[in-house]
Amino acid sequence: MLKRRSFHYSFFPGMASLCALMVFAAAASAQTPATSVPALDAANKAPSTLPSQLQDFGAYVDSARKTFDVPGIAVAIVKDGKVVMEQGFGLREIGKSETVDAKTLFAIASNTKAFTAAALQQLAEQGKLKMDDRVIDHLPWFRMSDPYVTHEMRIRDLLAHRSGLSLGAGDLLYWPPTSYTTKEVVEHLRDVPIKNGFRSGYAYDNILFAVATLVIEQASGQSYADYVRTHLFQPVGMDESLIDKTYLKPGMDVATGHAKANFKNLEPVPPMAWLNDPGAGGIYASVHDLAKWMNVQLAGGALPGPGKDGKPARLFSEDSQEQMWSMLTPITIIKPPIPELAPLTPHFFGYGESWFLSDYRNQRLVWHTGGWPGMVSRITLVPELHLGVVVLTNQESGAAFNAVTYRVLDAYLNPSQKTDWVAVYDKAVKKAESKADDSFATHEKARDKNRKPSLPLANYAGTYRDPWYGDVVISSEGGKLRLRFSKTAQLIGTLSPWQHDAFTVRWDDRTLNADAFISFSLDMDGHIREARMEPISPLTDFSFDFQDLRLTPIRKAEAE
């Protein structure tokens, strides 16, 4: 979340990655047939193989769909190496009849990151790299904006969110989709500002997974897509999974993402291919395939069936898994926004190699979330219980996947108590929404509508250049100012005066939920010196990192 996307949604609303963990208003949606293993009966009661707390699981998931306005959800549960349940609920797309089943493909977004970590660990086992190699040992041209960080950045650091980059730094290089190549994205890192100390703390990023993508390609001699398909999908048996949207074909069983335009009205959003940072979030998968992935993870990397030598076949070694599941970056534990969420507060919280690490009810959790345009997801493993649950959704509601996940965890960890997490998260969502409304009200109160721009509107037109993103063009069209990000087709919008030399930018694509302020500073002669941007709403996904842009006007000759 990242809006939503990216890339991790955490325990509580307000900690969402790529956008608010929350999206919101309840609206009724009809219950639809589901395909499952094992199947539900006509009364929507779960089979007897499920714990007693999950006997009404179908009705519970549908209540989450209705409350959080999610058209479709898919869930798989594995226990002790077996698939206890894999099932779809609801619709692939609103207004159409196709239903979600266990084999429906969803964008899993940042749950891709664990595949990237596994690929690097495999290459380390093959002797093609070491996890503590410097990145420049494999990509000599690699540069961060700080020479020390450039020199000391190790491959393991790429997976741990401890580089010193700020939250979501550089995401606008590929989010929404841009025309940059992966190599160009990484080359631009030399100009992305480092705002924190190297290895001094946690700040979620996606851009270093573009670096990891290139390391995998350099060490293996294969494209990222070919490597993951050959060395991860095929051994695990993930026959339905795809690297990105470009591999989708008409007629496939695939969910359509949905977003709340203007944070209000649910609409389908077009599928997105993340071609220039695939290692951060590109994979499409079903819960049927991800159940296999979870079982391999819970088996310490062991694959089903014997290997060629009669010994158990392995995807990666137990030592590699121990490294992936060892905490590299501690994360500050925050107070929950409402008291009902207090039971979810962990005793420890941190990040390993592409996995979050925490605890719940005295059990270690290994988990990750993902956010994408119109889709969010969560995979959660309880290693000591050999338990795993994956929840995929086609709406941007982290509240929905959390409510479903914790109902499953409670069934195995706390069977004597049946918490209605849907009601709890609904309360938390409403509180987050009210705070967002208060934030805009504060801006409105401070606004002086009588303060007009210092210059004629046409004088704000021109090409502005940021050191790491590139060019942003403002043009005067029919008496209005239009803003375009030169490498991002979706970022086109209209400027409206706010006060003084500040304007609002309202994007044409209303499902972005990323309207921004843009403020111009003038020199003593009344010429524009610089423009700065920031999101208007606190619910905007952090991957719209407008605040890191430093836009300076350039002469026409320079722009050409």
FENVENGI-V771937 format. One record per backbone hydrogen bond with DSSP energy under -1.0 kcal/mol. CO is the residue of the C=O (numbers start at 1). NH is the residue of the N-H. E is the energy in kcal/mol with one decimal. If there is no record, write none. Layout:
BEGIN
CO_NH_E + CO_NH_E
END
This chain:
BEGIN
1_543_-1.6 + 2_6_-8.1 + 5_7_-1.1 + 8_17_-1.1 + 12_15_-1.8 + 17_19_-4.9 + 21_398_-1.6 + 21_399_-1.3 + 35_88_-1.1 + 41_44_-2.3 + 45_41_-1.2 + 47_50_-1.7 + 51_54_-2.0 + 52_55_-1.6 + 54_57_-1.8 + 55_46_-2.3 + 56_60_-2.1 + 57_61_-2.8 + 58_62_-2.1 + 59_63_-1.7 + 60_64_-1.8 + 61_65_-2.4 + 62_66_-2.4 + 63_67_-2.7 + 64_68_-2.4 + 65_70_-2.2 + 66_27_-1.8 + 71_91_-2.1 + 72_394_-1.7 + 73_89_-2.8 + 74_392_-2.7 + 75_87_-3.0 + 76_390_-2.3 + 77_84_-2.1 + 77_85_-1.7 + 78_388_-2.3 + 79_82_-1.7 + 82_79_-2.6 + 85_77_-3.0 + 86_37_-2.0 + 87_75_-2.9 + 89_73_-2.4 + 90_100_-2.5 + 92_256_-2.2 + 93_96_-1.7 + 98_92_-2.4 + 101_104_-1.5 + 102_288_-2.1 + 105_255_-2.9 + 106_285_-2.5 + 108_111_-2.3 + 109_112_-2.4 + 110_113_-1.4 + 112_115_-1.3 + 112_116_-1.6 + 113_117_-2.3 + 114_118_-2.2 + 115_119_-2.3 + 116_120_-2.1 + 117_121_-2.4 + 118_122_-2.4 + 119_123_-2.2 + 120_124_-2.0 + 121_125_-2.3 + 122_126_-1.6 + 123_128_-2.4 + 124_127_-1.4 + 130_133_-2.2 + 131_156_-2.3 + 133_155_-2.1 + 134_137_-1.4 + 135_138_-1.7 + 135_139_-2.8 + 139_142_-2.4 + 146_150_-2.4 + 147_151_-2.3 + 148_152_-2.4 + 149_153_-1.8 + 153_135_-2.8 + 156_159_-1.5 + 157_160_-1.4 + 159_354_-1.6 + 161_203_-1.9 + 162_199_-3.1 + 164_195_-1.2 + 164_196_-2.3 + 166_169_-2.3 + 168_171_-2.1 + 170_173_-2.1 + 171_174_-2.1 + 171_175_-1.8 + 181_185_-2.5 + 182_186_-2.3 + 183_187_-2.6 + 184_188_-1.8 + 186_189_-1.2 + 187_190_-1.2 + 188_191_-2.1 + 189_192_-1.1 + 197_200_-1.9 + 204_168_-3.3 + 206_209_-1.3 + 207_210_-1.1 + 207_211_-1.0 + 208_212_-2.1 + 209_213_-1.9 + 210_214_-1.7 + 211_215_-2.2 + 212_216_-2.5 + 213_217_-2.0 + 214_218_-2.5 + 215_219_-2.8 + 216_220_-2.2 + 217_221_-1.9 + 223_227_-2.7 + 224_228_-2.6 + 225_229_-2.3 + 226_230_-2.4 + 227_231_-3.1 + 228_232_-1.7 + 228_233_-2.6 + 229_234_-2.1 + 232_236_-1.9 + 233_237_-1.6 + 233_238_-2.6 + 237_239_-2.0 + 242_284_-2.6 + 244_247_-1.9 + 245_248_-1.9 + 249_252_-1.9 + 252_254_-1.5 + 253_105_-2.8 + 257_269_-2.5 + 259_267_-2.7 + 260_263_-2.3 + 261_264_-2.1 + 261_265_-1.8 + 265_261_-2.8 + 267_259_-2.7 + 273_275_-1.1 + 277_280_-1.7 + 278_282_-2.1 + 283_108_-2.7 + 284_242_-2.6 + 285_106_-2.5 + 286_290_-2.4 + 287_291_-1.8 + 289_293_-1.7 + 290_294_-2.6 + 291_295_-2.0 + 292_296_-2.0 + 293_297_-2.2 + 294_298_-2.8 + 295_299_-1.2 + 296_301_-2.6 + 297_300_-1.6 + 299_302_-1.0 + 301_315_-3.8 + 305_313_-1.3 + 307_310_-1.5 + 311_307_-4.3 + 313_303_-3.4 + 317_321_-2.1 + 318_322_-2.5 + 319_323_-2.0 + 320_324_-2.3 + 321_325_-2.2 + 323_326_-1.3 + 324_353_-2.0 + 329_351_-1.9 + 338_341_-1.7 + 339_342_-1.9 + 341_344_-1.9 + 342_345_-2.0 + 349_331_-2.4 + 350_357_-2.9 + 351_328_-2.9 + 351_329_-2.2 + 352_354_-1.1 + 355_352_-3.1 + 356_367_-2.3 + 357_350_-2.2 + 358_365_-3.5 + 360_363_-1.1 + 363_360_-2.5 + 365_358_-2.0 + 366_381_-2.8 + 367_356_-3.2 + 368_379_-2.6 + 370_377_-2.2 + 372_375_-1.5 + 374_258_-1.7 + 375_372_-2.6 + 376_393_-1.8 + 377_370_-2.1 + 378_391_-2.7 + 379_368_-2.3 + 380_389_-2.4 + 381_366_-2.3 + 382_385_-1.2 + 382_387_-1.7 + 383_386_-1.3 + 386_80_-2.2 + 387_382_-3.3 + 388_78_-2.6 + 389_380_-2.6 + 390_76_-1.9 + 391_378_-2.2 + 392_74_-2.5 + 395_397_-1.4 + 397_401_-1.3 + 398_402_-2.3 + 399_403_-2.3 + 400_404_-2.1 + 401_405_-2.3 + 402_406_-2.7 + 403_407_-1.1 + 404_408_-1.7 + 405_409_-2.5 + 406_410_-2.3 + 407_411_-1.5 + 409_413_-3.0 + 410_414_-2.5 + 414_417_-1.9 + 419_421_-1.5 + 420_424_-1.7 + 421_425_-2.8 + 422_426_-2.1 + 423_427_-1.9 + 424_428_-1.9 + 425_429_-2.8 + 426_430_-2.2 + 427_431_-1.7 + 428_432_-2.2 + 429_433_-2.6 + 430_434_-2.0 + 431_435_-1.8 + 432_436_-1.9 + 433_437_-2.2 + 434_438_-2.1 + 435_439_-2.0 + 436_440_-1.8 + 437_441_-2.2 + 438_442_-1.9 + 439_443_-1.6 + 440_444_-2.6 + 441_445_-2.3 + 442_446_-1.7 + 448_451_-1.8 + 451_500_-1.3 + 456_459_-1.9 + 457_460_-1.9 + 458_461_-1.2 + 462_474_-3.0 + 463_554_-2.5 + 464_472_-3.2 + 465_552_-1.9 + 470_466_-3.1 + 471_486_-2.3 + 472_464_-3.2 + 473_484_-2.7 + 474_462_-2.9 + 475_482_-3.0 + 477_480_-1.6 + 480_477_-3.4 + 481_495_-2.8 + 482_475_-2.8 + 483_493_-2.3 + 484_473_-3.0 + 485_488_-1.5 + 487_179_-1.3 + 490_492_-1.8 + 491_485_-2.1 + 492_508_-3.0 + 493_483_-2.9 + 494_506_-2.4 + 496_504_-2.7 + 499_502_-2.5 + 501_520_-2.5 + 502_498_-2.8 + 502_499_-1.1 + 503_518_-2.7 + 504_496_-2.0 + 505_516_-1.7 + 506_494_-2.1 + 508_510_-1.0 + 509_512_-1.4 + 510_262_-2.1 + 515_536_-2.6 + 516_505_-3.4 + 517_534_-1.8 + 518_503_-3.0 + 519_532_-2.4 + 521_529_-3.2 + 521_530_-1.3 + 523_526_-2.0 + 527_523_-2.9 + 530_521_-2.8 + 531_551_-2.0 + 532_519_-2.9 + 534_517_-3.0 + 537_540_-1.4 + 539_20_-1.9 + 541_544_-1.8 + 543_545_-1.9 + 544_546_-2.1 + 545_548_-1.5 + 546_549_-2.0 + 551_531_-2.8 + 552_465_-2.7 + 555_559_-1.7 + 556_560_-1.1
END
